[in-house]
């Protein structure tokens, strides 16, 4: 019997027809693989998950390939689907860019019905001629690449296409001339590109469309009325464009619509009453437009409504008329009434929404306490910031198994945080800034492993015994600034810490070496404390630092030599301390101030949609101003003011071409102003006042095209103030006051016609041309100009000319 079985198996092997793919299609796929590997300069096919793609094997058995069933009378199968998404990975140095030419071999597989090449960083124009050969395509997914140019006309000749996704590319152009040929399209998704122009009126010709998404582009003008012809439309997503004018009143004719998303545009007028006819509507997103009028009560009579976002407009809530509202919808999972003029207590009717997971009532005038019924509802995301709520928080709130985001900043909450705050183990974001909480931070908070962001700033928290977080915890953003904490700087945080803000407290002692264990630290803010000692060399080991603020402490000694090792440092503020010695020549080697590094804080990207990061307060152009943390990467500041630095200014500072602000005022600096300062091409504010500088103002400063603030007052400068360019606008006499011999049109003091050049300026020029021969001095030190988050004002001392000592600021 065993021999018979083996014989039958052998016969089946020889006489069963081979169900293989077509040879030409197999060759096309192998050529695609070869082009992909060649384009990325890689020899490792496992990097692309294509190890199974081998010559001589059946391509229908390869990963990411799907074939048809064989037709009658044939032993061969056709390739009908290629799932090639996310082939190209993100390297540590950035994505591996590949050329769109790699797609050419795929055009020979004319049987393709589905092609997914999403998330591959493919760059170049979309290969229209190749796509034209794929006449059987039903599903085409090209999202999240780097395609550029316009959508090729060949795409609109794919008459069987049901799904098209070109989102997250760099495409441009207008659709109108080719949209007519897409009459059989079922799903058209072009979101998150850079498409522009008006939404073409011909879109109404696509009468079989079921889903339409033009999200995150640059479409402007009004919503075309032709959309009303799309009777089968179920999803309309036009979010994140610049659409204007009113919402078409006939939009209520789209009787099959389940999701209507128009948020983040410039739409005007009121909410059309015809929307109440959309009985199948489940999602309505209208937030962040310019809509006006009252929020209609009938919205809450759409029984199937699950998501309602109408905040961030000029809409108002009728606090009297809707006070006793009983909504017919009972299935709301997400509700945003942000900035809608709600007053009084949090509306009790919200308690009827038993499936609620997202609630945003921020930026209103709500009063009263945090309701117990809300603490018991197991809502996952609660946003109540910028109201007038009072009282303590209920311990029941932190027993929630669902709570992931709690934003209560800028209210009047008070009392201690409940000791059981650590029971909310799903909590990821906790923002309690600008309230009246006091006492110690509960130790249990370190039990929340998923916690990413913790903002307790501007309260009355105190103590010196901090929670000890697991080094492997996820906590990345910590803001304890503007409280009453004391003792040593705490370092019991996660290695993942990116932003550590401890400014404006009562911390004392020296900087702890354990700061170097935070290997991802980007922002370190310790301003306005009582820290002492010298600036330690180990600071230069935190190579990820982009912002360092140590202003207004009691640091002494010289600026450490190795500070220039901080290649990503863009903002350095060590003003208002007791630092002595020269400004190290190596300060001119701070790479992040020479050219802004191509770095970003992933923590800002992660929370940008829901977090109001504190502005960075700096002494900017003679006034205290806040710079948005969202765009902080474009700034580069160096502030060494209000110390006891002496000696000549190093000409190497002229290499900091990306520097926007340089403030070295209120020191004991002497010698000439380096002519190399004329190379600070991005400089907007230069403050050299209250020193002992001599000689003339270099003519090279006339090259500074961006400068709008210059202060050289209270020095010993002489000679003619340079003219030309922006120097002609630097005409505030106070900026030149208390010098011994300046003249020029800016201060209306005439100069002699034939004034000889000053020897000091020649020597400065000579020093500039030979600076490479100068020995590297003391090294770059913690210098920049921000007071990251809630800085106190500068208190300038009395002007003292040629001073030998200076007061504490």
C-alpha positions in Angstrom: 0.0 0.0 0.0 2.8 2.6 0.8 4.4 1.9 -2.6 1.0 2.4 -4.3 0.6 5.8 -2.6 4.1 6.9 -3.6 3.3 5.8 -7.2 0.1 7.8 -7.3 1.9 10.9 -5.9 4.5 10.6 -8.7 1.9 10.3 -11.4 0.1 13.4 -10.0 3.4 15.3 -10.1 3.9 14.5 -13.8 0.4 14.8 -15.1 -1.2 17.6 -13.0 -1.2 20.9 -14.9 1.0 23.7 -13.4 -1.1 26.6 -12.1 1.7 29.2 -12.5 1.7 32.9 -13.4 2.6 34.2 -16.8 6.3 34.3 -17.5 6.3 37.8 -18.8 4.6 39.0 -15.6 7.1 37.2 -13.5 9.9 38.9 -15.4 8.2 42.3 -15.0 8.0 41.9 -11.2 11.7 40.8 -11.0 12.7 43.8 -13.0 10.7 46.0 -10.6 12.5 44.5 -7.7 15.9 45.0 -9.4 15.0 48.7 -10.1 13.9 49.2 -6.5 17.2 47.8 -5.1 19.3 49.7 -7.6 17.5 53.0 -6.9 18.0 52.7 -3.2 21.6 51.6 -3.5 20.8 48.5 -1.5 21.8 44.9 -2.0 19.6 43.5 0.8 16.3 42.4 -0.6 15.1 41.5 2.9 14.9 45.3 3.5 11.9 45.4 1.2 10.3 42.1 2.3 10.8 40.7 -1.2 12.9 37.6 -0.3 10.3 35.3 -1.9 10.7 37.0 -5.3 13.2 34.6 -6.9 13.8 33.7 -10.5 12.4 30.3 -11.5 9.6 30.2 -8.9 5.9 30.8 -9.3 5.2 34.5 -8.8 1.6 33.7 -7.7 3.3 32.3 -4.5 5.3 35.4 -3.8 4.6 37.7 -0.9 2.5 40.8 -1.8 1.3 39.2 -5.0 -2.3 37.9 -5.7 -3.3 36.0 -8.8 -6.6 35.1 -10.4 -8.0 31.7 -10.6 -7.2 30.0 -14.0 -9.7 30.4 -16.8 -11.1 27.3 -18.4 -8.7 25.7 -20.9 -5.6 27.5 -19.4 -3.0 26.4 -16.8 -1.7 29.9 -16.2 -2.9 32.6 -13.8 -2.7 36.3 -14.1 -1.4 38.8 -11.5 -4.4 40.9 -10.4 -3.2 42.6 -7.2 0.1 44.0 -5.9 0.3 45.1 -2.3 3.5 47.0 -2.4 2.9 49.5 0.3 5.7 50.4 2.8 8.4 48.7 0.9 10.9 51.5 1.5 11.7 52.1 5.1 12.6 55.2 7.0 16.3 55.2 7.8 17.8 57.0 10.8 19.2 59.6 8.5 15.8 60.0 6.7 13.7 58.2 4.1 15.3 56.5 1.2 14.1 58.4 -1.8 13.4 56.3 -5.0 12.6 57.4 -8.5 9.2 57.0 -10.1 10.9 55.2 -12.9 10.9 52.0 -10.9 7.2 51.7 -11.7 7.8 51.3 -15.4 8.0 47.4 -15.4 4.7 47.2 -13.6 3.0 48.7 -16.6 3.4 45.4 -18.5 1.1 43.6 -16.1 -2.1 44.6 -17.9 -4.2 42.3 -15.8 -3.7 44.4 -12.6 -6.9 45.4 -10.9 -5.3 46.6 -7.6 -2.0 48.4 -7.2 -0.9 49.7 -3.8 2.4 51.6 -3.8 1.7 53.8 -0.8 4.3 54.9 1.8 7.4 54.4 -0.4 8.9 57.9 -0.7 8.7 57.7 -4.5 9.7 61.0 -6.1 9.2 62.5 -9.5 6.1 62.9 -11.6 3.4 60.2 -11.7 4.1 58.0 -14.7 1.0 58.6 -16.7 2.0 56.7 -19.8 2.7 53.6 -17.7 -0.6 53.9 -15.8 -2.5 54.2 -19.1 -1.6 50.5 -19.9 -3.3 49.3 -16.7 -6.8 49.6 -18.2 -8.3 47.1 -15.8 -7.3 49.0 -12.6 -10.1 49.2 -10.0 -8.0 50.2 -7.0 -5.0 52.6 -7.1 -3.3 53.7 -3.9 -0.3 56.0 -4.3 -0.6 57.9 -1.0 2.3 59.1 1.1 4.9 59.4 -1.5 6.8 62.4 -2.9 5.1 62.6 -6.3 5.2 66.1 -7.8 3.6 67.9 -10.7 0.0 67.5 -11.7 -2.2 64.5 -12.0 -1.5 63.0 -15.5 -4.6 62.9 -17.8 -4.1 59.1 -18.3 -5.3 58.5 -14.7 -8.7 59.8 -15.7 -9.0 57.3 -18.6 -9.0 54.3 -16.2 -12.7 53.7 -16.6 -13.0 50.8 -14.1 -11.3 52.7 -11.3 -13.3 52.6 -8.1 -10.7 53.7 -5.6 -8.0 56.3 -6.1 -5.8 57.6 -3.3 -3.1 60.2 -4.1 -2.9 61.8 -0.6 0.2 63.1 1.1 2.2 63.9 -2.0 3.3 67.1 -3.6 1.0 67.2 -6.6 -0.4 70.3 -8.1 -2.8 71.4 -10.8 -6.5 71.4 -11.3 -8.7 68.4 -12.0 -11.4 70.0 -14.2 -10.2 69.1 -17.7 -9.9 65.4 -17.1 -12.6 64.7 -14.5 -15.3 64.0 -17.1 -13.8 60.6 -18.0 -14.1 59.3 -14.4 -17.9 58.6 -14.6 -17.6 55.0 -13.3 -15.4 56.0 -10.3 -16.7 54.8 -6.9 -14.1 56.3 -4.6 -11.9 59.3 -5.3 -9.4 60.3 -2.6 -6.9 63.0 -3.4 -6.4 64.3 0.1 -3.2 65.7 1.7 -1.5 66.7 -1.5 -0.7 70.2 -2.6 -3.5 70.3 -5.2 -4.7 73.8 -5.8 -7.3 75.9 -7.6 -11.0 75.6 -7.2 -12.8 72.4 -6.8 -13.9 71.7 -10.4 -17.6 71.9 -11.2 -17.2 68.9 -13.4 -17.0 66.8 -10.2 -20.8 66.6 -10.4 -20.4 64.4 -13.5 -19.1 61.6 -11.4 -22.6 60.5 -10.5 -21.5 57.1 -9.2 -19.1 58.4 -6.7 -19.5 57.0 -3.2 -16.6 58.6 -1.5 -14.9 61.9 -2.3 -11.9 63.2 -0.3 -9.9 66.3 -1.3 -8.5 66.6 2.2 -5.5 68.7 3.1 -4.8 70.5 -0.1 -5.0 74.1 -1.3 -8.4 74.1 -2.9 -10.0 77.5 -2.7 -13.2 79.2 -3.8 -16.6 77.8 -3.0 -18.0 74.3 -2.8 -19.4 73.7 -6.3 -23.1 73.2 -6.4 -22.6 70.4 -8.9 -21.7 68.2 -5.9 -25.5 67.9 -5.4 -25.7 65.6 -8.3 -23.7 62.9 -6.5 -26.7 61.1 -5.2 -24.8 58.0 -4.2 -22.2 59.9 -2.2 -21.7 58.6 1.3 -18.5 60.4 2.4 -17.6 64.0 1.5 -14.3 65.1 3.0 -13.0 68.6 2.1 -11.2 69.3 5.3 -8.0 71.3 5.6 -8.2 73.5 2.5 -8.9 77.2 2.0 -12.5 76.9 0.8 -14.6 80.0 1.2 -18.2 81.3 0.7 -21.3 79.7 2.1 -22.1 76.0 2.4 -24.4 75.3 -0.5 -28.0 75.2 0.8 -28.8 72.2 -1.4 -26.3 70.0 0.4 -29.3 68.4 2.2 -30.1 66.7 -1.1 -27.3 64.2 -0.6 -29.6 61.8 1.0 -27.1 58.9 1.4 -24.4 61.0 3.1 -23.1 59.5 6.3 -20.0 61.7 6.8 -19.8 65.4 6.0 -16.4 66.9 6.9 -15.7 70.6 6.1 -13.5 71.6 9.0 -10.5 73.9 8.8 -11.5 76.1 5.9 -12.8 79.6 5.5 -16.5 78.9 5.0 -18.9 81.6 6.0 -22.6 82.0 6.6 -24.7 79.8 8.9 -25.3 76.1 9.1 -27.7 75.2 6.3 -31.1 74.1 7.6 -31.2 71.4 4.9 -28.6 69.4 6.8 -31.4 68.2 9.1 -32.8 66.2 6.2 -29.7 64.0 6.2 -31.2 61.1 8.1 -28.2 58.8 7.6 -25.7 61.4 8.9 -23.3 60.0 11.5 -20.4 62.5 11.2 -20.7 66.3 10.9 -17.4 68.3 11.1 -17.7 72.0 10.6 -15.1 73.3 13.2 -12.6 76.1 12.6 -14.3 78.0 9.8 -15.9 81.5 9.8 -19.5 80.3 10.3 -21.9 82.6 12.1 -25.3 82.5 13.8 -26.6 80.2 16.5 -25.9 76.5 16.8 -29.3 75.1 15.8 -31.0 72.8 18.2 -32.2 70.5 15.4 -28.6 69.2 15.1 -29.3 67.1 18.2 -32.4 65.7 16.7 -30.5 63.7 14.0 -30.8 60.4 15.8 -27.9 58.6 14.2 -25.4 61.3 14.8 -22.2 60.0 16.4 -19.6 62.8 15.8 -20.3 66.5 16.0 -17.6 69.2 15.7 -18.9 72.8 15.4 -16.4 74.6 17.6 -13.9 77.2 16.6 -16.3 79.4 14.5 -18.2 82.5 15.2 -21.2 80.4 16.2 -22.9 81.0 19.5 -24.8 78.8 21.9 -28.2 79.9 23.1 -27.7 79.4 26.9 -31.3 80.3 27.7 -33.1 78.6 24.8 -31.2 75.3 25.0 -31.0 75.2 28.8 -33.5 72.3 29.1 -32.5 70.6 25.8 -33.4 66.9 25.5 -31.4 65.6 22.5 -32.8 62.8 20.4 -29.4 61.6 19.5 -28.1 59.2 22.2 -25.0 57.8 20.4 -22.6 60.7 20.4 -19.1 59.4 20.7 -17.3 62.7 19.9 -18.6 66.2 20.7 -16.8 69.5 20.2 -18.4 72.8 21.2 -15.1 74.6 21.6 -15.3 78.4 21.8 -19.1 78.5 21.3 -20.0 80.9 24.2 -21.3 78.2 26.6 -21.9 79.7 30.0 -23.0 78.4 33.4 -22.3 74.9 34.5 -21.3 72.1 32.2 -24.6 71.1 30.4 -26.3 68.2 32.1 -27.7 66.8 28.9 -24.2 65.6 28.0 -24.7 62.9 30.6 -27.2 61.2 28.4 -24.5 60.3 25.8 -23.5 56.9 27.2 -20.9 56.2 24.4 -19.1 59.5 24.7 -15.3 59.2 24.4 -14.3 62.7 23.3 -15.5 65.9 24.8 -14.2 69.4 24.0 -15.8 72.3 25.8 -12.6 74.4 26.0 -12.5 78.2 25.5 -15.9 78.9 26.9 -17.3 80.7 30.0 -18.2 77.6 32.0 -18.4 77.9 35.8 -19.0 75.6 38.7 -17.1 72.4 39.6 -16.1 69.4 37.7 -19.3 67.4 37.8 -19.4 64.0 39.5 -21.4 62.5 36.6 -18.7 63.4 34.2 -16.0 61.8 36.4 -18.1 58.6 36.4 -18.8 58.5 32.6 -15.5 56.9 31.5 -14.8 59.5 28.8 -11.4 58.9 27.2 -10.6 62.5 26.2 -11.7 65.6 28.2 -10.8 69.1 27.2 -12.1 71.8 29.5 -9.2 74.3 29.4 -9.7 78.1 29.3 -12.9 78.2 31.3 -13.8 79.4 34.9 -14.2 76.1 36.6 -13.4 75.8 40.3 -13.0 73.4 43.2 -11.0 70.2 43.6 -10.9 67.2 41.3 -12.8 64.1 42.3 -10.7 61.0 43.0 -13.3 59.0 41.0 -12.0 60.6 37.8 -8.6 58.9 38.2 -10.2 55.4 38.7 -11.2 55.6 35.0 -10.1 52.7 32.8 -10.6 54.9 29.7 -9.1 58.3 30.5 -6.2 59.1 28.1 -6.3 62.9 27.8 -7.2 65.3 30.5 -6.8 69.0 29.7 -7.9 71.4 32.4 -5.4 74.3 32.0 -6.3 77.9 32.7 -9.2 77.4 35.1 -9.6 78.1 38.8 -9.3 74.5 40.0 -7.7 74.2 43.5 -6.6 71.8 46.2 -4.2 68.9 46.2 -4.1 66.3 43.4 -5.8 63.1 44.5 -3.3 60.5 45.7 -4.9 57.9 43.4 -3.9 59.8 40.2 -1.7 56.9 39.3 -4.7 54.6 39.0 -5.5 56.2 35.6 -3.1 53.8 33.9 -4.3 54.7 30.4 -3.5 58.4 30.8 -1.2 59.7 28.1 -1.6 63.5 28.5 -2.3 65.4 31.7 -2.4 69.3 31.4 -3.3 71.2 34.6 -1.4 74.4 34.0 -2.4 77.8 35.4 -4.7 76.7 38.2 -4.4 76.8 42.0 -3.3 73.3 42.8 -0.9 73.0 45.7 1.1 70.4 47.7 3.4 67.7 46.5 3.1 65.8 43.2 1.5 62.4 44.1 4.1 59.6 44.0 1.6 57.4 42.3 1.8 59.4 39.1 5.0 57.5 38.2 2.8 54.3 37.9 1.4 55.7 34.6 3.7 54.0 32.1 1.8 55.4 29.1 2.1 59.0 30.3 3.7 61.1 27.5 3.1 64.7 28.6 2.8 66.2 32.1 2.2 69.9 32.4 1.7 71.2 36.0 3.1 74.7 35.3 1.9 77.9 37.0 0.4 76.4 40.1 1.5 76.3 43.7 3.0 72.8 43.8 5.9 72.5 46.3 8.3 70.0 47.9 11.6 68.4 47.0 10.6 64.8 46.9 9.7 63.9 43.3 8.1 60.8 41.8 10.6 58.3 40.5 9.7 57.3 36.9 10.9 54.1 35.3 13.9 55.0 33.0 12.1 53.1 30.2 8.8 55.0 30.7 7.4 57.0 27.8 7.2 60.4 29.5 8.7 62.9 27.0 7.4 66.4 27.9 7.6 67.6 31.5 6.7 71.2 32.6 6.9 72.0 36.3 7.8 75.6 35.8 6.5 78.5 37.8 5.7 76.6 41.0 7.4 76.5 44.4 9.5 73.4 44.1 12.9 73.4 46.0 16.0 71.3 46.6 18.2 69.8 43.9 17.2 69.6 40.3 15.2 66.4 39.9 16.5 63.8 37.5 14.2 61.0 38.3 12.6 61.1 34.9 12.6 58.8 31.8 15.4 58.5 29.3 12.8 59.5 26.8 12.5 63.0 28.2 12.6 65.5 25.3 11.4 68.7 27.0 12.2 69.4 30.7 11.0 72.8 32.0 11.8 73.5 35.6 12.2 77.3 35.4 10.9 79.9 37.9 11.1 77.7 41.0 13.4 77.6 44.1 15.8 74.9 43.0 19.3 75.2 44.3 22.7 73.5 44.2 24.7 72.5 41.2 23.7 71.0 37.9 23.4 67.2 38.4 25.5 64.9 36.1 22.4 62.6 35.8 21.0 65.0 33.3 23.3 63.2 30.7 21.2 60.1 31.2 18.3 61.8 29.4 19.8 60.9 26.0 17.0 62.4 24.0 16.8 65.8 25.8 16.1 68.6 23.4 14.9 71.5 25.6 16.3 72.2 29.1 14.9 75.2 30.9 16.2 76.0 34.4 15.8 79.8 34.3 15.1 81.9 37.4 16.2 79.5 40.1 19.0 79.6 42.7 21.5 77.3 41.0 25.2 77.8 41.8 28.6 76.6 40.8 30.4 76.6 37.5 28.9 75.5 34.2 30.0 71.8 34.0 31.8 70.3 31.0 29.3 67.3 31.0 26.6 69.6 29.5 28.4 69.2 26.2 27.6 65.4 26.3 23.9 66.1 25.8 24.3 66.2 22.1 20.6 66.4 21.3 20.1 69.8 23.1 18.5 72.4 20.9 17.4 74.9 23.5 19.3 75.6 26.8 18.1 78.3 29.2 20.0 78.9 32.5 19.3 82.6 32.8 19.0 84.4 36.1 20.8 82.0 38.4 24.1 82.2 40.3 26.5 80.4 38.0 30.1 81.6 38.1 33.4 80.8 36.4 34.0 80.8 32.7 32.0 79.4 29.8 33.2 75.8 29.4 35.4 74.9 26.4 33.4 72.1 24.9 30.1 73.7 24.6 30.5 73.9 20.9 30.1 70.1 20.9 26.4 70.8 21.1 25.9 70.7 17.3 22.1 71.0 17.5 22.0 73.9 19.9 20.1 76.8 18.4 19.0 78.8 21.5 21.4 79.4 24.4 20.6 81.8 27.2 23.0 82.1 30.1 22.3 85.8 30.8 22.0 87.3 34.3 24.6 85.2 36.0 28.1 85.8 37.4 30.2 84.4 34.5 33.7 85.7 34.0 36.5 85.5 31.5 36.5 85.8 27.7 33.8 84.8 25.3 35.5 81.6 23.9 36.4 81.7 20.3 34.8 78.3 19.9 31.4 79.9 20.3 31.8 80.6 16.6 31.7 76.9 16.0 28.2 76.3 17.3 26.9 74.5 14.2 23.2 75.0 15.0 23.7 78.7 14.9 25.7 78.6 11.7 23.1 76.6 9.8 19.8 75.5 11.4 20.1 71.8 11.8 17.6 69.6 10.0 16.1 68.4 13.2 12.7 68.5 14.7 11.1 67.5 17.9 8.8 64.6 17.4 7.1 65.5 20.6 5.8 68.7 19.0 4.6 66.8 15.9 2.9 64.3 18.1 0.8 66.8 20.1 0.5 69.7 17.7 -3.2 69.0 17.1 -4.2 69.3 20.7 -1.6 71.0 22.8 -1.1 74.7 23.3 2.6 74.7 23.9 3.8 77.7 25.9 5.4 80.5 24.1 9.1 81.0 24.6 9.5 84.4 26.3 12.6 86.3 25.2 14.0 89.8 25.5 13.5 90.5 21.8 14.3 93.9 20.3 14.1 95.8 23.6 10.9 94.2 24.8 9.7 90.9 26.3 8.0 88.9 23.6 6.7 85.4 23.2 7.8 83.2 20.4 5.6 80.3 19.4 7.1 77.0 20.3 5.5 75.5 17.2 7.8 77.5 15.0 10.8 77.7 17.3 12.9 75.8 14.9 13.3 78.9 12.7 15.0 80.9 15.5 18.6 81.0 16.6 19.5 83.1 19.6 22.6 83.7 21.7 22.3 85.7 24.9 25.3 86.3 27.2 24.1 89.6 28.6 24.3 90.7 32.3 27.4 88.8 33.3 31.0 89.9 34.0 32.6 88.7 30.8 35.7 90.6 29.7 38.3 90.9 27.0 37.8 91.4 23.3 34.9 90.0 21.3 36.1 87.0 19.3 35.9 87.6 15.5 34.7 84.0 15.2 31.2 85.0 16.3 30.8 86.4 12.8 30.5 82.8 11.6 27.1 82.3 13.2 25.3 83.1 10.0 21.9 81.8 11.1 21.8 83.8 14.3 18.8 86.1 14.6 19.7 87.7 18.0 23.0 88.3 19.7 22.9 90.0 23.0 26.2 90.5 24.9 25.2 93.7 26.7 26.0 94.6 30.3 29.4 93.0 30.5 33.0 94.3 30.7 33.9 93.7 27.1 36.6 95.9 25.5 38.3 96.4 22.2 36.7 96.9 18.8 33.5 95.6 17.4 34.6 92.9 14.9 34.1 93.7 11.3 33.1 90.0 10.9 29.7 90.9 12.4 28.8 92.1 8.9 28.7 88.4 7.9 25.8 87.7 10.4 23.4 87.6 7.4 20.3 86.5 9.4 20.8 89.0 12.3 17.7 90.9 13.3 18.7 92.2 16.7 22.3 93.1 17.9 22.8 94.5 21.4 26.4 95.4 22.4 25.4 98.1 24.9 26.8 98.8 28.3 30.4 97.6 27.7 33.8 99.2 27.2 34.0 98.9 23.5 36.1 101.4 21.6 37.0 102.3 18.0 34.4 102.8 15.3 31.3 100.9 14.2 32.4 98.7 11.3 31.2 99.7 7.9 30.5 96.0 7.3 27.3 96.3 9.4 25.7 98.0 6.4 25.6 94.5 4.8 23.1 93.3 7.3 19.8 93.1 5.4 17.6 91.8 8.1 18.7 93.9 11.1 16.0 96.0 12.7 17.4 96.6 16.1 20.9 97.8 16.9 22.1 99.0 20.3 25.7 100.2 20.9 25.0 102.7 23.6 27.1 103.2 26.7 30.5 102.3 25.3 33.5 104.4 24.1 32.8 104.3 20.4 34.0 107.1 18.0 33.8 108.0 14.4 31.1 107.9 11.7 28.1 105.6 12.0 28.0 103.5 8.8 25.4 104.4 6.2 23.6 102.4 3.5 21.1 99.5 3.7 19.4 99.0 7.0 21.9 101.2 8.8 20.0 104.2 7.4 17.0 103.1 9.4 18.9 102.6 12.7 18.1 106.2 13.7 17.1 105.9 17.4 19.5 108.3 19.2 19.2 106.2 22.4 20.9 103.3 20.6 24.1 105.4 20.3 23.9 107.3 23.6 26.8 107.8 26.0 29.6 107.2 23.6 32.6 109.6 23.4 32.7 110.6 19.7 30.1 109.1 17.4 28.7 111.2 14.5 26.5 110.6 11.6 23.1 111.3 10.1 21.4 108.8 12.4 22.0 111.0 15.4 22.1 114.3 13.5 25.7 115.1 14.4 27.8 116.0 11.3 31.1 114.3 10.7 34.2 115.8 9.1 34.3 115.3 5.3 37.7 113.6 5.1 37.7 111.4 8.2 40.6 109.0 8.2 39.9 105.4 9.0 40.7 104.4 12.6 43.6 102.2 13.2 41.4 100.0 15.5 39.1 99.1 12.6 42.1 98.1 10.4 43.4 95.9 13.1 39.9 94.4 13.5 39.8 93.7 9.7 43.2 92.1 9.9 42.1 89.9 12.8 39.1 88.8 10.7 41.2 87.7 7.8 43.7 85.8 10.0 41.3 84.4 12.6 42.2 80.8 11.7 45.7 81.5 13.1 44.4 82.3 16.5 44.4 79.6 19.0 41.1 78.2 20.0 40.2 79.8 23.3 38.0 78.7 26.0 35.1 76.9 23.9 31.6 77.7 23.2 29.5 78.0 26.2 25.9 78.0 27.1 24.9 81.2 25.4 21.4 81.9 23.8 18.6 84.2 24.1 15.5 82.6 25.2 13.9 82.4 28.6 12.0 79.3 27.6 8.5 79.6 29.1 7.4 82.3 31.5 10.6 84.4 31.9 10.7 87.3 34.3 11.5 90.7 32.9 15.0 92.0 32.7 15.8 94.6 35.4 18.4 96.8 33.9 21.0 98.4 36.2 22.0 102.0 36.3 24.3 102.9 33.4 27.9 102.9 34.6 30.6 104.0 32.1 33.9 102.1 32.2 32.6 100.1 35.2 34.9 97.8 37.1 32.1 96.0 38.8 28.5 95.4 38.0 25.3 94.8 40.0 23.4 91.6 40.1 20.4 91.6 37.7 
